[in-house]
Amino acid sequence: MTSVTGSTESDRNLWRENWRRELEGAYLYDRLSAAARTPGTGKALADMGEQEEQHAALWEALCREAGAGEPPRRDLRVFLIAGLGRLLGAEAVLGVLIQDELSDILAYIDQASAAGEKERYAMVVGDEADHARSLQLLRDGGKRSDVEPWHRAAGAGGTLRQVVYGFNDGLTANFGLVMGVIGANVSDAVVLLAGLAGLLADALSMASSGYLAARSEDEVRQYHLKLERAELEFMPAEEREELARQYQKKGLTQNEAYVVADRLLRNPEVALAQLAREELGIDPEPPGSPLQEGVVTGIATGLGAFIPLIPFMLMQGATAIWIAILISMLAHFVVGAGRAVFTGRPALRSGLDMFVVGMGVALATYLIGLLFGLAL
C-alpha cells in the first residue's frame, strides 16, 4: 500500500496501529457473525470480517517490510463488545460497529491527507464506508435511509448506551452519598436508610429528566415541522424559492435548482424532509419513545445506586464499609471500561479514569461527612 522508503518511526507506529485496528475488526466480525440472531446478519458480518483480514494482511506486509514489529495487543474494549454481542445478540451492537467503522475512516483519511497518498488509501476507505452502510442497513431492518451512517453515528448504542450511562450516574452519586454518611459516623441502619433514599431519589430524578428531555426535544421538533408543513401548504411559492436557493448554494444552476425544487414539491412529505434537514437542521424521522428512555434510564440508575448498599443489607460494621468501598470501586472500573464501548477509548484507561473519579467523589464526601460528624 505504501512504500517503506524514507519511512519514519511515526509512520511505522501508524502502520502497526492500522494492523491492530484491522485485526480487531476481523476478530469482532468473526465472533459476532456467530452470535447473530438471523442468518443474513451473520453472513454479512462474516463477509466484512474477511475484508478486514485482507486489510490486516496489507498492513502486516508493510510492517514486515519496514521492520515495524508486531501490532499492539487487542484492547479490552474489543472483548467487551464481543461479550455483549454473545449475550444480547450481534444486532444489539451494530450501532457500536458503525461508530468503529467511522473512526477507522476518519483515521485513514487523516493519514492519507498527511502523507499525500489519498489514492493509496482509497480501497481501504471505500471498504470501510461500505461496511458502515451495510451495518446501517442491517440495523434499520433492511430499510434504506437517505442519511449516511456518518451523519447518524451520534446515536450509536441506543438503549445500551442509556443503560451504561444511567448505571454510572447512579453508582457514582449514591456511593458518594453513602461515603458522606459513613464519614459522619452514624449507625449502619442510618447509612442504609440514607442510601435507599438516595437510590429512590436519584432513579426517579434521572427517569423524569430523561423522559422530560426527550419529550421536550420531540415537542420542539414537532412544532417546527408543523410550521414548515403549513408553509408548504399555504406559501408554496416561498418554499419553492427556499429550496431553489439551497440547491444553488450546492452548486446547481438557477434552472437546475428550480427543476429539483419543483420535483420535490410534487411530494410535500419529501419536500418537508429536505427542508427540515437543510433549513431547520433537524431530523424528520421520529426519535425513540420518551417514556422508554425515561424508564430505561431510571432503572439503570437505580441498579447502579444499589451497588454500594448491598454489603449493608448482608453484614455490619467495618466489614460492610470496606466491602462496600471494594465493590463500588470495582464497579466504577467496570462501568468506565464499559463506557469505552461507545467512546472508542482504550477500555483500561477509561476504567482507570472512572475509578479515579469515583474515588475522588467518595473521598470528598467522606471528608465533608467527617467534618459534620465532628461538629455534632
Residue pairs with C-beta under 8 A, 6 or more apart in sequence:
1 58
1 59
1 62
1 120
1 121
1 124
2 11
2 15
2 62
2 115
2 117
2 120
4 62
4 65
4 66
7 66
11 66
11 115
12 63
12 66
12 67
12 68
12 69
13 68
14 111
15 59
15 62
15 63
15 66
15 68
16 59
16 63
16 68
16 69
16 70
16 71
16 72
17 71
17 72
18 59
18 107
18 108
18 111
19 56
19 59
19 60
19 63
19 71
20 71
20 72
20 73
20 74
21 104
21 107
22 52
22 53
22 55
22 56
22 59
23 52
23 56
23 71
23 74
24 74
24 75
24 78
25 48
25 49
25 52
25 55
25 56
25 100
25 104
26 49
26 50
26 52
26 53
26 56
27 74
27 78
27 82
28 49
28 78
28 81
28 82
28 85
28 97
28 100
29 45
29 46
29 48
29 49
29 52
30 46
30 49
31 82
31 85
31 86
32 45
32 82
32 85
32 90
32 93
32 97
33 41
33 42
33 43
33 45
33 46
33 49
33 90
34 42
35 82
35 85
35 86
35 89
35 90
36 42
36 45
36 89
36 90
36 91
37 89
37 90
37 91
38 91
40 138
41 90
41 91
41 138
42 90
44 134
44 138
45 90
48 131
48 134
48 135
51 127
51 131
55 124
55 127
58 124
60 71
62 68
63 69
63 71
75 340
75 346
75 347
75 348
76 337
76 340
76 346
76 347
76 348
76 351
77 337
77 340
77 341
77 344
77 345
77 346
77 347
77 350
80 337
80 338
80 340
80 341
80 347
81 93
81 96
81 97
81 341
84 92
84 93
84 160
84 341
85 92
85 93
88 160
91 138
91 139
92 160
93 160
93 341
94 135
94 138
94 139
95 139
95 153
95 155
95 156
95 157
95 158
95 160
96 156
96 157
96 160
96 341
96 342
97 131
97 135
98 132
98 135
98 136
98 139
98 149
98 152
98 153
98 156
99 153
99 156
99 157
99 342
99 344
100 344
101 128
101 129
101 131
101 132
101 135
101 149
102 132
102 149
102 150
102 153
103 344
104 128
105 125
105 128
105 129
105 132
105 150
108 121
108 124
108 125
108 128
109 121
109 125
111 121
112 118
112 120
112 121
112 125
132 148
132 149
132 150
133 148
133 149
135 149
136 145
136 149
136 152
137 143
137 144
145 152
146 273
147 277
147 283
156 342
157 164
157 341
157 342
158 288
159 292
159 296
160 341
161 342
162 210
162 293
162 296
162 297
162 300
163 296
163 300
164 300
164 335
164 338
164 339
164 341
164 342
165 297
165 300
165 339
166 206
166 210
166 296
166 297
166 298
166 299
166 300
166 301
166 304
167 300
167 301
167 303
167 304
167 335
168 304
168 335
168 336
168 339
168 354
169 202
169 206
169 301
169 304
170 199
170 202
170 203
170 206
170 300
170 301
170 302
170 303
170 304
170 305
170 306
171 304
171 305
171 307
171 308
171 328
171 331
171 332
171 335
171 358
172 304
172 332
172 357
172 358
172 361
173 198
173 202
173 305
174 195
174 198
174 199
174 202
174 304
174 305
174 306
174 307
174 308
174 309
175 307
175 308
175 324
175 328
175 332
175 358
175 361
175 362
176 361
176 362
176 364
176 365
177 194
177 195
177 198
177 365
178 191
178 194
178 195
178 198
178 308
178 309
178 324
179 325
179 361
179 362
179 363
179 365
179 366
179 369
180 365
180 366
180 368
180 369
181 190
181 191
181 194
181 195
181 369
182 191
182 321
182 366
182 369
183 365
183 366
183 367
183 368
183 369
183 370
183 371
183 372
183 373
184 369
184 370
184 372
184 373
184 376
185 370
185 373
186 373
188 312
188 316
188 317
188 320
191 312
192 309
192 312
192 313
195 305
195 308
195 309
195 312
196 309
198 305
199 302
199 305
199 306
199 309
200 302
202 301
202 302
202 305
203 298
203 299
203 301
203 302
203 305
204 298
206 297
206 298
206 301
207 294
207 295
207 297
207 298
207 299
207 301
208 294
208 298
209 294
209 297
210 290
210 293
210 294
210 296
210 297
210 298
211 290
211 291
211 293
211 294
211 295
212 290
212 294
214 287
214 288
214 289
214 290
214 293
214 294
215 290
217 287
218 286
218 287
218 290
221 282
221 283
221 287
224 276
224 280
224 282
225 272
225 276
225 280
225 282
225 284
228 272
228 275
228 276
228 279
228 280
229 268
229 272
231 238
231 239
232 239
232 265
232 268
232 271
232 272
232 275
233 268
236 265
239 265
239 271
239 275
240 258
240 261
240 262
240 265
242 275
242 279
243 257
243 260
243 261
243 264
243 265
243 271
243 274
243 275
244 254
244 257
244 258
244 260
244 261
245 257
246 257
246 274
246 278
246 279
247 256
247 257
247 260
247 261
248 254
248 257
252 260
264 270
264 271
264 274
265 271
272 284
273 284
276 282
276 283
276 284
277 283
277 284
304 331
304 335
307 327
307 328
307 331
308 324
308 327
308 328
309 324
310 324
310 327
311 319
311 320
311 321
311 323
311 324
311 327
312 320
312 324
314 320
315 323
325 362
328 358
328 362
329 355
329 358
329 359
329 362
332 351
332 354
332 355
332 357
332 358
332 359
333 351
333 352
333 354
333 355
334 351
335 354
336 350
336 351
336 352
336 353
336 354
336 355
336 357
337 347
337 348
337 350
337 351
337 354
339 345
339 350
339 354
340 346
340 347
340 349
340 350
340 351
341 347
343 350
